[in-house]
Amino acid sequence: MIEGILVEGLIFAIMALGILISYRILDMADLTCDGSVATGAAVATMCIVNGLGITVGLVLSFLVGVLCGLVTATIHNKLKLPVLLAGILTMTMLYSVNLRILGNKANVSLVRVDTLYRLFPQWFSFVPSDVAALIGTLLFVVVVTVLMDLFFRCDMGMAIGAMGGNEQVIISQGMNPATLKLIGLGLSNGLIALSGGLLAQYQGFADANLGQGMVVQGLAAVMIGEFLFSSNKISLITLRCILGGIIYKGLMFLGRKYGYLVGITPNDFKLLTGILVIISLTIAKTRTMASDKAARKKSIERTLKNEEGTNA
């Protein structure tokens, strides 16, 4: 049971990392997620079903996710539409694309083919199958997280982070914000689609409706992670995002198992997720205002001390 929650949380954490890039690092409200996660699942599934292999399926799911992000960024850059609207347009179009990828079927099963979650118990045969799935997923997430940390420590990654804070700084340095948005949104949706490819293998099928409400769930995971501890280091930011994804899935599991005691059903989970995000945003805003107020107070006190020393 615990192993299953951790596996789901780790898979979900990869998607949360993608949402972290768009919503926190780039400071862009991108809704492409709801479409790209299903696209990644569909591509990985069809590659595996048609004999191209698991590795090819996951690589292609990431690349197709990058393409989804590029479409959103291009609509935003060229047509000067808000990212929110550009993401909605891409997400809407992706539903039809996903059905095409799945052969005009609503879902495609992976029951009769080998997936990572059938191979993990063979690779880690010295432990129970549930633990083997957890070890394999953990190693996968560690590799993805390390690569992401390394990217955001290089010049390009730091430029993308700086643009999210202040776009004028990037322009003053002679860089093109449009290019950085392409790279940032491409990477964001690439990770989200990769998560979808992994999720399809874990649950045993891909569904065209897989992405409904995923962006809100991912945002909730990011918010939960931010409550754990504060840091500006990218390695700790990604770590708390992963922990947030695990905690979110744990909360959902508790809701499914014990929610009946207080009248909560699975139909209420999206409502509760939305409320959780609103509460998290409210608390975060309150924290920011308190922090700014404390900083101003310290600045005033420092100024007064300097004036007193000068007068003396």
C-alpha positions as CSV (number, residue, x, y, z in Angstrom):
1,M,0.0,0.0,0.0
2,I,2.7,2.5,1.1
3,E,4.9,1.4,-1.9
4,G,2.0,2.1,-4.3
5,I,1.4,5.6,-2.9
6,L,5.1,6.4,-3.2
7,V,5.3,5.1,-6.8
8,E,2.3,7.2,-7.8
9,G,3.7,10.2,-6.0
10,L,7.1,9.9,-7.7
11,I,5.5,9.6,-11.2
12,F,3.3,12.6,-10.3
13,A,6.3,14.5,-9.1
14,I,7.8,14.5,-12.6
15,M,4.7,16.3,-13.8
16,A,4.9,18.6,-10.9
17,L,8.5,19.5,-11.9
18,G,7.2,20.5,-15.3
19,I,4.5,22.7,-13.8
20,L,7.2,24.2,-11.5
21,I,9.1,25.4,-14.5
22,S,6.1,27.1,-16.1
23,Y,4.3,28.5,-13.0
24,R,7.2,29.3,-10.7
25,I,10.4,29.6,-12.7
26,L,8.9,31.2,-15.9
27,D,6.0,32.8,-14.0
28,M,3.6,31.8,-16.9
29,A,0.1,30.3,-16.4
30,D,0.4,27.5,-19.0
31,L,-2.6,25.1,-19.3
32,T,-1.0,22.9,-22.0
33,C,-0.3,20.3,-19.2
34,D,-3.9,18.9,-19.4
35,G,-3.2,17.9,-23.0
36,S,0.5,17.1,-23.1
37,V,0.4,14.6,-20.2
38,A,-2.2,12.5,-22.2
39,T,-0.1,13.0,-25.4
40,G,2.9,11.6,-23.6
41,A,0.9,8.6,-22.4
42,A,-0.5,8.0,-25.8
43,V,2.8,8.2,-27.6
44,A,4.6,5.9,-25.1
45,T,1.7,3.4,-25.2
46,M,1.5,3.2,-29.0
47,C,5.3,2.8,-29.3
48,I,5.3,-0.1,-26.8
49,V,2.2,-1.7,-28.4
50,N,3.8,-1.5,-31.9
51,G,7.1,-3.0,-30.8
52,L,9.3,0.1,-30.8
53,G,10.3,-0.5,-27.2
54,I,10.0,1.2,-23.9
55,T,13.1,3.4,-24.2
56,V,12.0,4.8,-27.6
57,G,8.5,5.3,-26.2
58,L,9.7,7.4,-23.3
59,V,12.1,9.4,-25.4
60,L,9.4,10.1,-28.0
61,S,6.9,11.0,-25.3
62,F,9.4,13.6,-24.0
63,L,10.1,15.0,-27.4
64,V,6.4,15.2,-28.4
65,G,5.8,17.0,-25.0
66,V,8.5,19.5,-26.0
67,L,6.7,20.0,-29.3
68,C,3.5,20.7,-27.4
69,G,5.2,23.4,-25.4
70,L,6.8,24.9,-28.5
71,V,3.3,25.2,-30.1
72,T,2.0,27.1,-27.0
73,A,5.1,29.4,-26.9
74,T,4.9,30.1,-30.6
75,I,1.2,31.0,-30.4
76,H,2.1,33.3,-27.5
77,N,5.1,34.9,-29.2
78,K,3.8,35.3,-32.7
79,L,0.2,36.1,-32.1
80,K,0.9,38.0,-28.9
81,L,-1.8,36.1,-27.1
82,P,-1.6,35.6,-23.3
83,V,0.1,32.3,-22.4
84,L,-3.2,31.2,-20.6
85,L,-5.2,31.5,-23.8
86,A,-2.3,29.9,-25.9
87,G,-2.2,27.0,-23.5
88,I,-6.0,26.5,-23.7
89,L,-5.9,26.5,-27.5
90,T,-3.0,23.9,-27.6
91,M,-4.7,21.8,-24.9
92,T,-8.0,21.8,-26.9
93,M,-6.3,20.8,-30.1
94,L,-4.3,18.0,-28.4
95,Y,-7.5,16.1,-27.4
96,S,-8.1,15.4,-31.1
97,V,-4.4,14.7,-31.7
98,N,-4.4,12.2,-28.8
99,L,-7.4,10.3,-30.2
100,R,-5.5,10.1,-33.6
101,I,-2.4,8.8,-31.9
102,L,-4.5,6.1,-30.1
103,G,-6.0,5.0,-33.4
104,N,-9.3,6.8,-32.8
105,K,-9.9,4.9,-29.6
106,A,-10.6,6.5,-26.2
107,N,-8.0,4.2,-24.6
108,V,-5.5,1.5,-25.4
109,S,-4.4,-1.2,-23.0
110,L,-0.8,-2.3,-22.2
111,V,-1.9,-5.5,-20.4
112,R,-0.4,-7.9,-22.9
113,V,3.0,-6.2,-23.5
114,D,6.1,-5.6,-21.4
115,T,6.3,-2.3,-19.6
116,L,8.8,-0.9,-17.1
117,Y,6.5,-2.1,-14.3
118,R,6.7,-5.6,-15.6
119,L,10.5,-5.4,-16.0
120,F,11.3,-3.8,-12.6
121,P,10.4,-7.0,-10.6
122,Q,12.8,-8.9,-12.9
123,W,15.6,-6.4,-12.6
124,F,15.2,-6.2,-8.8
125,S,14.2,-9.8,-8.2
126,F,15.9,-9.7,-4.7
127,V,12.9,-7.7,-3.3
128,P,9.1,-8.0,-3.5
129,S,7.5,-6.7,-6.7
130,D,6.0,-3.6,-5.1
131,V,9.4,-2.6,-3.7
132,A,11.0,-3.3,-7.0
133,A,8.6,-0.9,-8.7
134,L,9.4,1.7,-6.1
135,I,13.2,1.3,-6.5
136,G,12.9,1.6,-10.3
137,T,10.7,4.6,-10.2
138,L,12.9,6.3,-7.6
139,L,16.0,5.8,-9.8
140,F,14.1,7.2,-12.8
141,V,13.0,10.3,-10.9
142,V,16.5,10.8,-9.5
143,V,18.0,10.8,-13.0
144,V,15.4,13.3,-14.2
145,T,15.8,15.6,-11.2
146,V,19.6,15.6,-11.5
147,L,19.5,16.5,-15.2
148,M,17.0,19.3,-14.4
149,D,19.2,20.6,-11.6
150,L,22.2,20.6,-13.9
151,F,20.3,22.4,-16.7
152,F,19.2,25.2,-14.4
153,R,22.7,25.7,-13.1
154,C,24.1,26.3,-16.6
155,D,23.9,29.8,-18.3
156,M,20.8,29.0,-20.3
157,G,18.9,27.7,-17.3
158,M,19.9,30.7,-15.1
159,A,18.8,33.0,-18.0
160,I,15.3,31.3,-18.0
161,G,15.1,31.7,-14.2
162,A,16.1,35.4,-14.5
163,M,13.5,36.0,-17.2
164,G,10.8,34.7,-14.9
165,G,11.8,37.3,-12.3
166,N,12.3,40.2,-14.6
167,E,12.1,40.0,-18.4
168,Q,13.8,43.4,-18.8
169,V,17.0,42.1,-17.3
170,I,17.2,39.5,-20.1
171,I,16.5,42.1,-22.8
172,S,19.2,44.4,-21.3
173,Q,21.7,41.5,-21.6
174,G,21.0,41.2,-25.3
175,M,19.0,37.9,-25.0
176,N,15.7,37.2,-26.8
177,P,12.9,36.4,-24.3
178,A,10.9,34.7,-27.0
179,T,13.6,32.1,-27.4
180,L,13.9,31.5,-23.7
181,K,10.1,31.0,-23.5
182,L,10.3,28.4,-26.3
183,I,12.9,26.5,-24.4
184,G,11.3,26.9,-21.0
185,L,7.8,25.8,-22.1
186,G,9.2,23.1,-24.2
187,L,11.2,21.6,-21.3
188,S,8.1,22.0,-19.0
189,N,5.8,20.1,-21.2
190,G,8.5,17.6,-22.1
191,L,8.7,16.6,-18.4
192,I,4.9,16.5,-18.2
193,A,4.6,14.2,-21.2
194,L,7.3,12.0,-19.9
195,S,5.3,11.7,-16.6
196,G,2.3,10.7,-18.7
197,G,4.4,8.0,-20.5
198,L,5.5,6.6,-17.2
199,L,1.9,6.8,-15.7
200,A,0.4,4.9,-18.7
201,Q,2.9,2.0,-18.0
202,Y,2.1,2.0,-14.3
203,Q,-1.7,2.0,-14.7
204,G,-1.6,-0.3,-17.7
205,F,-3.4,1.8,-20.3
206,A,-3.4,5.2,-22.0
207,D,-6.6,7.3,-22.1
208,A,-7.4,10.4,-24.1
209,N,-9.0,12.0,-21.0
210,L,-6.0,11.3,-18.8
211,G,-5.0,14.9,-18.4
212,Q,-8.3,16.4,-17.1
213,G,-7.5,18.6,-14.0
214,M,-3.9,17.6,-14.0
215,V,-2.6,21.2,-14.0
216,V,-4.5,22.0,-10.8
217,Q,-3.3,18.8,-9.1
218,G,0.3,19.6,-10.2
219,L,0.0,23.1,-8.9
220,A,-1.3,21.8,-5.6
221,A,1.7,19.5,-5.3
222,V,4.0,22.5,-6.0
223,M,2.2,24.5,-3.3
224,I,2.4,21.7,-0.7
225,G,6.1,21.4,-1.4
226,E,6.7,25.1,-0.8
227,F,5.2,24.8,2.7
228,L,7.9,22.2,3.7
229,F,10.9,24.5,3.7
230,S,12.1,27.7,2.0
231,S,15.1,27.8,-0.3
232,N,16.4,29.5,-3.4
233,K,18.7,26.6,-4.4
234,I,17.4,24.7,-7.4
235,S,18.3,21.3,-5.9
236,L,16.1,22.0,-2.8
237,I,13.3,23.5,-4.9
238,T,13.1,20.4,-7.0
239,L,13.3,18.2,-3.9
240,R,10.4,19.9,-2.2
241,C,8.4,19.7,-5.4
242,I,9.0,15.9,-5.4
243,L,8.0,15.6,-1.7
244,G,4.9,17.8,-2.5
245,G,3.9,15.3,-5.2
246,I,4.2,12.4,-2.8
247,I,2.3,14.1,0.0
248,Y,-0.5,15.1,-2.4
249,K,-1.0,11.5,-3.6
250,G,-0.9,10.4,0.0
251,L,-3.6,12.9,0.9
252,M,-5.7,11.7,-2.0
253,F,-5.3,8.1,-0.9
254,L,-6.4,9.0,2.6
255,G,-9.4,10.8,1.1
256,R,-10.4,7.7,-0.9
257,K,-10.0,5.3,2.0
258,Y,-11.3,7.3,4.9
259,G,-13.3,10.1,3.3
260,Y,-16.6,8.3,3.7
261,L,-16.3,8.9,7.5
262,V,-16.9,12.6,6.8
263,G,-19.1,12.2,3.7
264,I,-16.3,12.8,1.2
265,T,-16.5,10.8,-2.1
266,P,-14.1,10.6,-5.1
267,N,-16.4,13.0,-6.9
268,D,-15.3,15.7,-4.4
269,F,-11.6,15.4,-5.0
270,K,-11.3,18.1,-7.7
271,L,-13.3,20.5,-5.5
272,L,-11.0,19.8,-2.6
273,T,-7.9,20.2,-4.8
274,G,-9.1,23.6,-6.0
275,I,-9.8,24.7,-2.4
276,L,-6.3,23.4,-1.4
277,V,-4.7,25.5,-4.1
278,I,-6.7,28.6,-3.1
279,I,-5.7,28.2,0.5
280,S,-2.1,27.7,-0.4
281,L,-2.0,30.8,-2.6
282,T,-3.6,32.8,0.2
283,I,-1.1,31.7,2.8
284,A,1.8,32.2,0.3
285,K,0.6,35.7,-0.4
286,T,0.2,36.4,3.3
287,R,3.8,35.2,3.9
288,T,5.1,37.3,1.2
289,M,3.4,40.4,2.5
290,A,4.7,39.7,6.0
291,S,8.2,39.1,4.7
292,D,8.1,42.4,2.7
293,K,6.8,44.3,5.7
294,A,9.6,42.9,7.9
295,A,12.2,43.8,5.3
296,R,10.9,47.4,5.1
297,K,10.9,47.6,8.9
298,K,14.5,46.4,9.1
299,S,15.5,48.9,6.3
300,I,13.9,51.8,8.2
301,E,15.6,50.8,11.4
302,R,19.0,50.5,9.7
303,T,18.5,53.9,8.1
304,L,17.7,55.5,11.5
305,K,20.7,53.9,13.1
306,N,23.0,55.3,10.3
307,E,21.5,58.8,10.7
308,E,22.0,58.6,14.5
309,G,25.6,57.6,14.0
310,T,26.2,60.4,11.5
311,N,24.6,63.0,13.9
312,A,26.7,61.8,16.8
